[in-house]
Amino acid sequence: MENEYEIIDNGLYSDYDYLYEVLDATLKHENVNHAIFNIIFVLDDEIHEMNKNYRNVDRVTDVISFALEDNDDISYGDIRMLGDIYICIPQMKRQAIEYGHSEKRELSFLAVHGLLHLLGYDHMVKEDEEVMFGLQELILDGANIKR
């Protein structure tokens, strides 16, 4: 079994074919095989509600990952059920403008960021942040997605 993932765009964004290459590069870099996950595009109100209910943060955010591997009670043999990544398309567009780069760059960054969270990376402390953000840049540069 290869890695299987689906991008559920909900009719919110259609120009994302490049994401498959970026996600494949991330999985390859991390030596991940036999993994399943989803990326779901959502609106502000949907991600705001998730952020409020699951993280106790009462605001819109750009990406939220729900990692199934955080629960040691779930096992599927050799198959890695990674979880779901929710990306807020309106927030992605606002951030692309704010940071002065393309929507392609911002969406790719958020997808890689979310996938790395599913794979166990975090950025709660400075050292972990440096590792995770360095890895994101390495993957995006390798896919020729520049700022």
N, C-alpha and C positions, 0 to 999 in steps of 0.2 A: 504494500500500500504506500502510495506517495502521500505527501501532505495534501490535505483537502481544506479549502477555505472558500467562503462565499462572501462577496461584497453585496450587501443588501442596500441599494441606493434609495429606496422608497420614493423614487421620482424626484429627489432633491438635488441631484448632481449627476451629470452624465459623462464628464470628461475625466475618466480615471483609469483608463486601460493601462497606463504606466505603473499603476500600483501593484499589479501582479508581479512585475519584474522586481520592484523594490521589496515586496514581501518575500519573494523567493530568495533574493539576495540576503535578507535578514535571516531566514531559516537556514540557508546554506552556511552563512557565517557562524551561526550558533550550533551547527551540526544537528539540526532538528529533523527527525524523520518520523513518519507515522503520526502526524499531528493534525488535529481538526480544530478550527476556530471560525468565527464570523466577525465581519466588520459591518456595522449597521450605521447608516447615516440618519441623523435625527435633527430636529429643530430645537430652538432655544428652550421652549417650555418643557420639552421632554427631558433634555439633559439637566435642566434646572431641577426638575422633580427628582431625578435619579441622584443628583449631587446632594440634594437636601435629605432625601430618605436614607441613602446608604453611606454618606460621608458627613452628614450633619453640617453641610456647607450650603447656605441659602443664597446661591447665585449660579448663573450660567458658567459652565466651564467648556473647554475645548474637546477633551477626550476623557472617557472613563473606561477602564478595563475591569472586567469581572473574571478573575482567574479561577478556574475550577481546580487547578492543581494546588491551590492554597488549602484545600480540604483533603487531608490524608485518607479519609474514609472512602474516597471515590477512586476506584481503580478499574482500568479497562485493558489489562494485560499490556501488550506492547504498543497500544494506541494511546497517544497523548491527547486527551480532551482538554485543550488549553482554555477555552472560554469565549467571551464576547468582548468586542471593542466597539464602543459607541463614539462616533465622531459627530460633533455639532457643526453642520455645514455653514450656517450663518456666522458662527464664531470663527470658523476657519477662514472665511472670507474677510472678516474684520481684521483678523490677525495678519493676514497676508498684506493688507494695506498698511496696517500699523508698523509692521516690521520691514516694509519696503521690498518684499519679494513676491514671487508668483504664487498663485493658488496651488500650482503643481508642487512647489517646494513645501508649502505649508501643509497641504494634505498628506504628502509623503512623510514629512516629519511626524505628524500626528499618528499616522498609521504605524510607523516604525516604533515610535514612543509607546503606543498602546500594546504592540506585539511584544516589545521588550518587557513591559510590565507582566504580560501573561507568562513570560519565560522566567519570571522571578526577579528581574531587576527593579530597583527602586532608587529614589533620590531624596530620601528623608534626611540623610546626613551628607555633609560636604564631600566626603570621599566617595560615597556611592553615586552622588550626582555627577562627579567628574568622570567616573567610569561609564555611567549610562549615557551621558551627553556626548562623551568622546566616541563611544560606540555608534551612536546615532549619526554623528557627523561622518565617521568612517564609512558607514553603510551608504549614506546619501551621496557622499563624494564618489564612492565606487560605482554608484548607479548614475553618475554624472548629473546629479540634481543639486545644483549650486544655489547659494543665496542670491 
